[in-house]
Amino acid sequence: MIELARHAPSVHNTQPWQFRDDRGVLTVRRDETRRLPVLDPDARQQTISCGAALHLASLGLRLQGFEPVLEMARPAEAPTLARLRALPGHPAAGEDAALEQAARSRHMQRARFEDREVDPEVVEAMRGAVQGAGAWVRFLKGASEQLAVAVLLNHADHQEVSDESYREELEAWTSRPASARDGLVPEATDLGATPRASDVRLRDFAVGERPGRAPGRGDGPDGSDDAPPPVEHPLVAIIGTTGDGPSDWLVAGQALCALLLQAEIGGVQASPLGQVLDRPWTRRRLAGELGLVGHPQMVLRLGHAEPGPATPRRPVRDVLT
C-alpha cells in the first residue's frame, strides 16, 4: 500500500505524509517537518497532497482484494488526518490494475502542449473520477472562460516572486541533494521556463529571476532568435469542494489523484497552476469571477505532450512508522 501511495503528487514534491500501522489500521498524518509556512500557512496544500497519497493507499488495498473503509479524523486530532481499515473484498478488477500502472507512470508535465484538444471521452472520465471522490470539477475550454484564471495567475505570480521569504522557501525545494529523494528536479522545472504562447502562466521556479525573461538564442522552434513558439490551447480544470476545512482538503486531494490517473490512462498530461490559489484573496476572486458554487482547491492545465520527467520518491521506510 505505502509503496504505491508514495507515487502520489504533492506540492513542490515535498511528499509531506506519514503513515502508521496500528494493529491493521493505517493512520495517515501530515509530516509537520515538511510544511511550507510561506506558501501554505494553513496546511491546505499539504493536506491535499496527503489526500492524494490516501487515494493511492486505498487503491493498494483494492489491488490486494480488500475493501478500503475510510474514517476521517476529528480536527482536534491534527496532524492526524484519516484512518484506513481493510474489510474482506473481491479480487482486483482490471480497471484497478490500469489505475496502478497509471499511478506509477504519471508525472506532471511543464513542457509545451501540442495544438490538439483533449478527447471529450477523456474529459468525461476525469469528471466522473472527481465526482466519485466527492468533489466537483469545472473544465474551462475557451480563452474567454480562461481569462479570469490568466489574469489572477499573473497577479499572484508577480506577488509571490517579489516576496523574498517565498523565494528562499522555493529555493530550498529546488536545490535538494540527490540523497533527499524529494523536491523538484531541474529536468522538470526548466521545462516551465521555455517561452510559450499561452495565457496560463506556469509557476516560475527560477529563483532570483522574473517571469517573462527575454528568450535566448535557440528558443524558437526552428532554433532562431525570433521565431514565435507554437500556440498552446490547454484545457483548464478547476477542482473544488462544497466546504473548506481539512476534511474537504483531504477529499480534494483524493479527487486530484483520481483525475490525474484518468488523464494518464487517456494519454493526457497535466501540470498545476497553483499560484492562482496560493493566497486567500485569489481563491475568493476566482470563485467570484467564474460563479463557482463552493471552494476551488486545485487548478490544472491539461493537454497532449510527451510524458514529464520522473521525480524522486522517498523509500517506504522513511514514511511508514
C-alpha positions as CSV (number, residue, x, y, z in Angstrom):
1,M,0.0,0.0,0.0
2,I,2.6,2.5,1.0
3,E,4.9,1.6,-1.9
4,L,2.1,2.7,-4.2
5,A,1.0,5.7,-2.1
6,R,4.4,7.3,-2.3
7,H,3.8,7.9,-6.0
8,A,1.1,10.5,-5.2
9,P,1.6,14.1,-6.4
10,S,2.5,16.7,-3.7
11,V,3.1,20.4,-3.5
12,H,6.8,21.0,-4.6
13,N,7.2,17.2,-4.3
14,T,7.6,17.6,-0.6
15,Q,5.9,14.2,0.0
16,P,4.5,15.5,3.3
17,W,2.8,12.4,4.5
18,Q,3.4,9.9,7.3
19,F,1.8,6.5,7.7
20,R,1.5,4.4,10.9
21,D,0.4,0.8,11.1
22,D,-1.7,0.5,14.2
23,R,-2.9,-3.1,14.5
24,G,-4.0,-3.4,11.0
25,V,-5.4,0.2,10.8
26,L,-3.4,2.6,8.6
27,T,-3.2,6.1,10.1
28,V,-2.4,9.0,7.7
29,R,-0.8,12.1,9.2
30,R,0.8,15.3,7.9
31,D,4.5,15.5,8.4
32,E,4.9,18.8,10.1
33,T,8.6,18.9,9.3
34,R,7.7,19.2,5.6
35,R,5.4,22.2,5.9
36,L,5.7,25.2,3.6
37,P,4.9,28.0,6.0
38,V,5.2,30.8,3.5
39,L,3.4,29.2,0.6
40,D,1.0,27.1,2.6
41,P,0.5,28.6,6.1
42,D,-2.8,26.8,6.8
43,A,-1.5,23.4,5.5
44,R,-4.3,23.3,2.9
45,Q,-1.9,22.2,0.1
46,Q,-0.1,19.8,2.4
47,T,-3.4,18.2,3.3
48,I,-4.4,18.0,-0.4
49,S,-1.1,16.2,-1.0
50,C,-1.9,13.7,1.8
51,G,-5.3,13.1,0.3
52,A,-3.7,12.1,-3.0
53,A,-1.5,9.6,-1.1
54,L,-4.5,8.3,0.7
55,H,-6.3,7.7,-2.6
56,L,-3.4,5.5,-3.8
57,A,-3.2,3.7,-0.5
58,S,-6.9,2.8,-0.9
59,L,-6.1,1.6,-4.4
60,G,-3.3,-0.5,-3.0
61,L,-5.8,-2.2,-0.7
62,R,-8.2,-3.0,-3.5
63,L,-5.4,-4.5,-5.5
64,Q,-4.9,-7.0,-2.7
65,G,-8.5,-8.0,-2.6
66,F,-9.7,-5.8,0.3
67,E,-12.4,-3.2,0.6
68,P,-11.0,0.1,2.0
69,V,-13.0,1.9,4.7
70,L,-12.1,5.5,5.3
71,E,-12.6,7.3,8.6
72,M,-11.8,11.0,8.8
73,A,-10.0,12.2,11.9
74,R,-11.5,14.9,14.1
75,P,-10.0,18.4,13.8
76,A,-8.7,18.0,17.4
77,E,-6.5,15.1,16.3
78,A,-4.4,17.1,13.8
79,P,-2.0,16.5,12.3
80,T,-3.7,13.1,12.0
81,L,-6.0,13.2,9.0
82,A,-7.6,9.9,8.5
83,R,-7.6,6.2,9.2
84,L,-7.9,3.4,6.6
85,R,-9.3,0.0,7.5
86,A,-9.4,-3.1,5.4
87,L,-12.6,-5.3,5.0
88,P,-12.9,-8.5,3.0
89,G,-13.5,-7.6,-0.6
90,H,-13.2,-9.0,-4.1
91,P,-10.3,-9.9,-6.4
92,A,-8.8,-6.8,-8.0
93,A,-10.6,-5.6,-11.2
94,G,-8.9,-4.9,-14.5
95,E,-9.7,-1.2,-14.0
96,D,-7.7,-1.1,-10.8
97,A,-4.7,-2.7,-12.5
98,A,-4.8,0.0,-15.1
99,L,-5.0,2.7,-12.4
100,E,-2.0,1.2,-10.7
101,Q,0.0,1.4,-13.9
102,A,-1.1,5.0,-14.4
103,A,-0.1,5.9,-10.8
104,R,3.4,4.6,-11.4
105,S,3.9,6.2,-14.8
106,R,2.2,9.5,-14.2
107,H,4.4,12.7,-13.9
108,M,3.5,16.4,-14.1
109,Q,4.5,17.9,-17.4
110,R,5.6,21.6,-17.7
111,A,6.7,21.5,-21.3
112,R,4.6,22.8,-24.2
113,F,1.4,21.1,-25.2
114,E,0.5,20.0,-28.7
115,D,-2.1,22.0,-30.6
116,R,-4.9,19.5,-30.2
117,E,-7.9,19.2,-27.9
118,V,-8.4,16.6,-25.2
119,D,-10.9,13.9,-26.3
120,P,-14.4,14.5,-24.8
121,E,-14.5,10.9,-23.6
122,V,-11.3,11.5,-21.5
123,V,-12.8,14.7,-20.1
124,E,-15.9,12.8,-19.0
125,A,-13.8,10.1,-17.5
126,M,-11.9,12.7,-15.5
127,R,-15.2,14.3,-14.4
128,G,-16.6,11.0,-13.2
129,A,-13.4,10.3,-11.3
130,V,-13.5,13.7,-9.4
131,Q,-17.2,13.3,-8.6
132,G,-16.7,9.8,-7.5
133,A,-14.2,11.1,-5.0
134,G,-16.7,13.5,-3.5
135,A,-15.6,16.8,-5.2
136,W,-16.6,18.8,-8.2
137,V,-14.8,19.9,-11.3
138,R,-15.3,22.6,-13.9
139,F,-13.4,22.5,-17.3
140,L,-12.6,25.8,-18.9
141,K,-12.2,25.3,-22.6
142,G,-12.1,28.7,-24.4
143,A,-9.9,31.7,-24.0
144,S,-12.9,33.8,-22.7
145,E,-13.5,31.3,-19.9
146,Q,-9.9,31.2,-19.0
147,L,-9.4,34.9,-18.9
148,A,-10.1,35.2,-15.2
149,V,-7.6,32.4,-14.4
150,A,-5.0,34.1,-16.6
151,V,-5.3,37.5,-15.0
152,L,-5.3,36.2,-11.5
153,L,-2.3,33.9,-12.3
154,N,-0.3,36.9,-13.4
155,H,-1.1,39.0,-10.3
156,A,-0.5,36.1,-7.9
157,D,2.8,35.1,-9.6
158,H,4.1,38.7,-9.5
159,Q,3.3,39.0,-5.8
160,E,5.0,35.6,-5.0
161,V,8.3,36.2,-6.8
162,S,8.5,39.6,-5.2
163,D,8.5,38.0,-1.7
164,E,12.0,37.2,-0.5
165,S,10.7,34.6,2.0
166,Y,8.8,32.8,-0.7
167,R,11.9,32.7,-3.0
168,E,14.0,31.3,-0.1
169,E,11.5,28.6,0.6
170,L,11.2,27.7,-3.1
171,E,15.0,27.5,-3.4
172,A,15.1,25.0,-0.6
173,W,12.9,22.6,-2.6
174,T,14.5,23.2,-6.0
175,S,18.1,22.6,-4.8
176,R,17.7,19.3,-2.9
177,P,20.6,16.8,-2.7
178,A,20.0,13.6,-4.6
179,S,20.1,11.7,-1.3
180,A,16.9,13.5,-0.1
181,R,14.7,11.7,-2.7
182,D,12.3,14.6,-2.7
183,G,11.9,18.2,-4.1
184,L,11.8,19.4,-7.7
185,V,14.4,18.2,-10.1
186,P,15.9,20.7,-12.7
187,E,14.6,18.4,-15.6
188,A,11.1,19.3,-14.5
189,T,11.4,22.9,-13.5
190,D,13.4,24.0,-16.5
191,L,10.7,23.0,-18.9
192,G,8.4,25.6,-17.5
193,A,10.8,28.4,-18.4
194,T,10.6,27.7,-22.1
195,P,8.9,30.6,-23.9
196,R,5.3,29.7,-24.9
197,A,2.3,31.4,-26.4
198,S,-0.2,30.8,-23.7
199,D,-2.3,32.8,-21.4
200,V,-2.0,30.5,-18.4
201,R,1.4,31.1,-16.7
202,L,3.2,28.3,-15.0
203,R,4.9,28.8,-11.7
204,D,8.4,30.3,-12.1
205,F,10.9,28.1,-10.4
206,A,13.9,30.2,-11.5
207,V,14.7,31.7,-8.1
208,G,16.0,35.3,-8.4
209,E,14.7,35.7,-11.9
210,R,11.4,37.1,-13.1
211,P,8.8,35.6,-15.4
212,G,8.7,36.9,-18.9
213,R,12.5,36.8,-19.4
214,A,13.7,37.7,-22.9
215,P,14.1,34.4,-25.0
216,G,17.7,33.5,-25.8
217,R,19.2,32.1,-28.9
218,G,17.6,28.8,-29.9
219,D,14.4,29.4,-28.0
220,G,12.3,29.5,-31.2
221,P,11.1,26.1,-32.5
222,D,13.3,26.5,-35.6
223,G,16.4,27.4,-33.5
224,S,16.3,31.1,-34.4
225,D,16.2,34.0,-32.0
226,D,12.8,35.4,-33.0
227,A,10.7,32.5,-34.2
228,P,7.4,32.6,-32.2
229,P,6.6,29.5,-30.2
230,P,3.6,27.4,-31.2
231,V,0.3,28.5,-29.6
232,E,-1.0,26.4,-26.8
233,H,-4.7,25.8,-26.2
234,P,-4.7,23.8,-22.9
235,L,-7.8,22.6,-21.2
236,V,-8.0,24.2,-17.7
237,A,-9.6,22.2,-14.9
238,I,-10.7,23.5,-11.5
239,I,-11.3,21.0,-8.8
240,G,-13.4,22.2,-5.8
241,T,-15.3,21.2,-2.7
242,T,-18.5,22.4,-1.0
243,G,-16.7,23.1,2.3
244,D,-13.2,24.5,3.0
245,G,-11.8,22.6,6.0
246,P,-9.2,19.9,6.5
247,S,-11.6,17.1,5.6
248,D,-12.6,18.9,2.4
249,W,-8.9,19.4,1.5
250,L,-8.4,15.7,2.0
251,V,-11.3,15.0,-0.4
252,A,-9.8,17.4,-2.9
253,G,-6.5,15.5,-2.8
254,Q,-8.3,12.2,-3.5
255,A,-10.2,13.9,-6.4
256,L,-7.0,15.4,-7.8
257,C,-5.3,12.0,-7.8
258,A,-8.3,10.3,-9.3
259,L,-8.4,12.9,-12.2
260,L,-4.7,12.5,-12.8
261,L,-4.9,8.8,-13.1
262,Q,-7.7,9.0,-15.7
263,A,-5.8,11.6,-17.6
264,E,-2.8,9.3,-17.7
265,I,-4.9,6.4,-19.0
266,G,-6.3,8.8,-21.6
267,G,-2.8,9.9,-22.8
268,V,-3.3,13.4,-21.3
269,Q,-0.6,15.3,-19.4
270,A,-1.2,17.7,-16.6
271,S,0.6,20.4,-14.7
272,P,-0.7,22.6,-11.7
273,L,-1.5,26.3,-11.9
274,G,-1.2,26.6,-8.1
275,Q,-0.3,30.3,-7.9
276,V,-3.9,31.3,-8.5
277,L,-5.0,29.5,-5.3
278,D,-2.0,30.1,-3.1
279,R,-3.5,33.2,-1.5
280,P,-6.9,33.5,0.1
281,W,-7.8,36.6,-1.9
282,T,-7.1,35.0,-5.3
283,R,-9.2,31.9,-4.3
284,R,-12.1,34.2,-3.5
285,R,-11.7,36.2,-6.6
286,L,-11.5,33.1,-8.8
287,A,-14.7,31.7,-7.3
288,G,-16.5,35.1,-7.7
289,E,-15.3,35.7,-11.3
290,L,-16.4,32.3,-12.5
291,G,-19.5,32.0,-10.4
292,L,-18.3,28.8,-8.7
293,V,-20.6,27.4,-6.0
294,G,-18.1,26.1,-3.5
295,H,-14.4,26.5,-2.9
296,P,-11.7,26.0,-5.6
297,Q,-8.9,23.8,-4.3
298,M,-6.8,22.9,-7.4
299,V,-6.3,24.3,-10.9
300,L,-4.6,22.3,-13.6
301,R,-3.7,22.7,-17.3
302,L,-4.3,19.6,-19.4
303,G,-3.2,18.6,-22.8
304,H,-1.1,16.4,-25.0
305,A,2.7,16.2,-24.7
306,E,5.4,13.7,-24.1
307,P,5.3,12.3,-20.5
308,G,7.0,14.5,-18.0
309,P,10.4,13.6,-16.4
310,A,10.3,11.4,-13.3
311,T,10.6,12.9,-9.9
312,P,12.4,11.2,-6.9
313,R,10.4,9.4,-4.3
314,R,11.3,8.7,-0.6
315,P,11.6,5.0,0.3
316,V,8.8,3.3,2.3
317,R,10.9,3.1,5.4
318,D,11.0,6.9,5.6
319,V,7.2,7.4,5.5
320,L,5.9,4.4,7.5
321,T,6.3,4.2,11.2
